[in-house]
Amino acid sequence: MTSPRQIIPGKTYLFTRRCLHRLFLMVPSVQVNNAFGYLLAVAAQRYKIQLHAWCVVSNHYHLVLTDPAGQLPRFAQELNMNLALFLNTLHGRFESAWAPGSYSAVSLEDEGSVIAKAAYTLANPVAAGLIEHGSQWPGLWSSLEELGAGREYTRPEMFFSKDGNMPDSAVLALVPPKGFSAERYRKSVQGALAALEQQAARTEDGERRKFAGLRRVLRQQWWQHPAGKEPPSKLNPKIAASDRWKRIEAQQELKAFQDAYRKAFELFRKGLRDVVFPPGTWAMGAVLGAACAPPV
């Protein structure tokens, strides 16, 4: 069986979803930017998700978010389903929009990891060699100048019915994570972002790097993908922490949850329906109605 996903209310994550075959299904445009902003805002409001950073590039997106109500799976399902429906309608295609498997959600265990992943998110187009500064990105990108404010997006005319359950508009709000003032969060992320941009500006040989530039990005077609094969990776992190001991502690807690889950699942599979699954179990309770211990 695959490793169960632990959902604890109040956790902060680096959330990532990638397009099928690395296709450029989300090339920046007025339509794509508005639709993504609208659908992200609607899903975040419905499931009480707090958003701290976001960046949408042509074939994947990153979010840094907090899940106060423990509704991350429902948020992910609604957002990705509606995005796929919109993108397929826009491009006249019928296949899956997303890579096989589920989304990635890396639990951020301390302030240092939150700042690092927020900066990583905003620097994503720079690290990919597309533009020199994240603020130049023409796609959906969370400007730190809008921290504490919101931007309104309208329901896309394509696919979504006026008579459906989707509102006419929705406000996408950028907020600081718990424990941060807006000013401290802004300055911390700005500093980390500047360091990543400076690092990306040079090659390993110290030469000034050549960036693709906006014109080349905007000429991308949805059926295209990056040249070459994606390098294989066996890494699938579940936890990030800038403090080593914090990371070890979180890894031990996750292992304890996985071990307890597997034992409960085996008993449940054998017909013992009153078995109690450990705190953080989501799918077994939400889908099959199994008993789950409350979060500590």
C-alpha positions in Angstrom: 0.0 0.0 0.0 1.1 3.6 -0.6 2.1 5.7 2.4 -1.0 7.3 3.9 -1.2 11.1 3.9 -1.5 12.6 7.4 -3.8 15.7 7.6 -3.4 17.7 10.8 -5.4 21.0 11.1 -3.2 24.1 11.2 -0.2 22.7 9.2 1.6 24.8 6.6 2.6 23.2 3.3 4.5 23.7 0.1 1.8 22.4 -2.3 2.7 21.4 -5.9 0.9 20.0 -8.9 2.5 19.2 -12.3 0.9 18.9 -15.7 0.8 15.7 -17.6 4.0 15.0 -19.6 5.2 18.5 -18.5 2.9 20.0 -21.1 2.7 23.8 -21.2 -1.1 23.8 -20.4 -0.8 26.9 -18.2 1.1 29.3 -20.5 0.5 32.7 -19.0 -2.4 34.6 -20.6 -5.2 36.8 -19.5 -7.6 33.9 -19.6 -5.4 31.4 -17.7 -4.3 34.0 -15.1 -7.9 35.0 -14.4 -9.2 31.4 -14.3 -6.5 30.2 -12.0 -6.8 33.2 -9.7 -10.6 32.8 -9.6 -10.6 29.0 -9.0 -7.8 29.3 -6.3 -9.7 32.0 -4.5 -13.0 30.1 -4.6 -11.4 26.8 -3.3 -9.4 28.7 -0.6 -12.6 30.4 0.7 -14.7 27.2 0.7 -12.1 25.2 2.6 -10.7 28.0 4.8 -7.2 27.8 3.2 -4.8 30.6 4.0 -2.4 31.5 1.1 1.1 32.8 1.7 2.7 32.6 -1.7 1.9 31.3 -5.2 3.4 31.0 -8.6 1.9 29.4 -11.7 4.4 28.5 -14.5 3.5 26.9 -17.8 3.6 23.3 -16.7 3.2 23.3 -12.9 2.3 25.5 -9.9 3.5 26.0 -6.3 1.5 27.3 -3.4 2.6 27.9 0.2 -0.5 27.6 2.3 -1.9 26.8 5.8 -4.8 24.4 6.3 -6.5 25.5 9.6 -9.5 23.2 9.2 -7.8 20.1 8.0 -9.5 20.2 4.5 -6.4 20.1 2.3 -7.6 17.0 0.3 -11.0 18.5 -0.5 -9.3 21.8 -1.4 -6.9 20.0 -3.7 -9.6 17.9 -5.4 -11.9 20.9 -6.1 -9.1 23.2 -7.3 -7.4 20.6 -9.6 -10.7 19.3 -11.0 -12.0 22.7 -12.0 -8.6 23.7 -13.4 -8.5 20.6 -15.5 -12.0 21.2 -16.8 -11.1 24.8 -17.7 -7.8 24.0 -19.3 -9.2 21.1 -21.4 -12.1 23.3 -22.6 -9.6 26.1 -23.4 -7.3 23.9 -25.4 -10.0 21.6 -26.9 -8.5 18.4 -25.3 -10.0 15.5 -23.3 -7.1 13.8 -21.6 -6.0 14.3 -18.0 -4.4 17.6 -17.2 -2.2 16.4 -14.3 0.7 14.0 -14.0 -0.1 10.6 -12.6 -0.4 10.3 -8.9 -1.5 12.9 -6.4 -0.3 16.4 -5.5 2.8 17.0 -3.4 2.3 18.6 0.0 5.5 19.1 2.0 4.8 20.0 5.6 6.8 23.0 6.7 7.8 22.5 10.3 9.4 25.9 11.3 9.6 29.5 10.3 12.8 29.0 8.4 11.3 26.4 6.1 8.3 28.6 5.5 10.4 31.5 4.4 12.7 29.2 2.3 9.8 27.6 0.5 8.0 30.9 -0.1 11.1 32.3 -1.7 11.6 29.1 -3.7 8.0 29.5 -5.0 8.5 33.1 -6.1 11.9 32.3 -7.6 10.7 29.4 -9.6 10.6 31.1 -13.0 14.1 32.5 -12.3 15.6 29.1 -11.3 14.1 27.6 -14.5 16.1 30.2 -16.6 13.0 31.9 -17.9 13.3 35.5 -16.5 15.8 37.4 -14.4 13.5 38.5 -11.6 10.3 36.8 -10.2 8.4 40.0 -10.3 8.7 40.0 -14.1 6.7 36.8 -14.5 3.6 37.3 -16.6 1.7 34.4 -15.0 -0.1 34.3 -11.7 2.6 35.4 -9.1 2.0 36.6 -5.5 3.6 40.0 -5.2 4.7 40.7 -1.6 3.5 44.2 -2.1 0.0 42.9 -2.0 0.4 41.2 1.4 -2.6 41.7 3.5 -4.7 42.7 0.5 -6.7 40.9 -2.1 -7.3 40.9 -5.8 -10.6 40.2 -7.4 -11.0 37.6 -10.2 -14.2 37.0 -12.2 -15.8 33.7 -13.1 -14.5 32.5 -16.5 -17.0 32.8 -19.3 -15.7 29.5 -20.7 -17.1 26.3 -19.2 -18.6 27.6 -15.9 -22.4 28.2 -16.0 -23.9 31.5 -14.7 -26.6 29.3 -13.1 -24.1 27.0 -11.3 -22.7 27.1 -7.8 -19.7 29.3 -8.7 -19.9 32.9 -7.6 -19.6 35.8 -10.1 -16.2 36.8 -8.6 -13.8 35.9 -5.8 -11.1 37.7 -4.0 -7.7 36.0 -3.8 -6.0 37.1 -0.6 -2.3 37.0 0.3 -1.7 36.7 4.1 1.3 36.2 6.3 1.7 32.8 8.0 0.9 32.4 11.7 3.5 33.9 13.9 4.6 36.5 11.3 3.6 40.2 11.1 3.1 41.3 7.5 6.3 43.4 7.6 8.5 40.7 9.0 7.2 38.1 6.5 7.6 40.5 3.6 11.2 41.4 4.5 12.2 37.8 5.3 10.9 36.5 2.0 12.3 39.5 0.0 15.7 38.8 1.4 15.6 35.1 0.7 14.2 35.7 -2.8 16.9 38.2 -3.7 19.6 35.6 -2.7 18.0 33.0 -4.9 17.8 35.4 -7.8 21.4 36.4 -7.4 22.4 32.7 -7.3 20.4 31.9 -10.4 22.0 34.9 -12.3 25.3 33.0 -12.7 26.1 29.6 -14.2 28.2 27.1 -12.3 31.3 28.5 -14.1 30.5 32.0 -12.8 29.3 33.3 -16.2 26.3 35.5 -16.5 23.3 33.3 -17.3 21.2 33.9 -20.3 17.4 33.8 -19.6 14.8 32.8 -22.1 12.9 36.1 -21.7 9.2 36.9 -21.8 8.7 36.7 -25.6 9.9 33.2 -25.7 7.7 32.2 -22.8 4.6 33.7 -24.3 5.2 32.0 -27.6 4.9 28.6 -25.9 2.1 26.3 -27.2 0.1 24.1 -24.9 1.2 20.9 -26.7 4.8 21.7 -26.2 7.0 20.7 -23.2 10.6 21.4 -22.1 13.3 19.9 -24.3 14.8 16.6 -23.2 13.6 14.1 -20.6 12.8 15.1 -17.1 15.7 13.8 -14.9 14.6 10.9 -12.7 14.2 11.5 -9.1 13.5 9.2 -6.2 13.0 12.1 -3.8 9.4 12.6 -2.5 9.8 14.7 0.6 7.0 15.0 3.1 8.7 17.3 5.6 10.9 20.4 5.5 12.6 22.2 8.4 15.5 24.5 8.7 16.2 23.1 12.2 17.8 19.6 12.0 16.2 18.4 15.3 12.9 19.8 14.3 13.1 17.8 11.1 14.1 14.6 12.9 11.3 15.0 15.4 8.7 15.5 12.6 10.0 12.5 10.7 9.7 10.3 13.8 6.2 11.5 14.3 5.3 10.8 10.7 6.7 7.3 10.9 4.8 6.6 14.1 1.6 7.7 12.4 2.3 5.5 9.3 3.0 2.5 11.5 -0.1 3.0 13.6 -2.2 3.5 10.4 -0.9 0.3 8.8 -1.8 -1.7 11.9 -5.3 -0.2 12.0 -5.8 -0.7 8.3 -4.9 -4.4 8.5 -7.4 -4.9 11.3 -10.1 -2.9 9.3 -9.3 -5.0 6.2 -10.0 -8.1 8.3 -13.4 -6.9 9.2 -12.8 -5.2 12.5 -14.9 -2.0 11.9 -14.5 -0.5 15.4 -10.8 -0.1 15.1 -9.6 3.5 15.7 -7.2 5.0 13.2 -4.5 7.4 14.5 -4.9 11.2 14.5 -4.4 12.7 11.1 -6.1 9.9 9.2 -8.2 11.5 6.5 -9.4 9.3 3.7 -10.5 6.3 5.8 -12.7 8.6 7.9 -14.0 10.9 5.2 -14.6 8.2 2.5 -15.3 5.0 4.4 -16.5 6.3 7.7 -13.9 4.7 9.9 -13.3 5.9 13.4 -10.3 8.3 13.7 -8.8 9.7 16.9 -9.0 13.5 17.1 -5.8 15.5 16.6 -3.8 16.0 19.8 
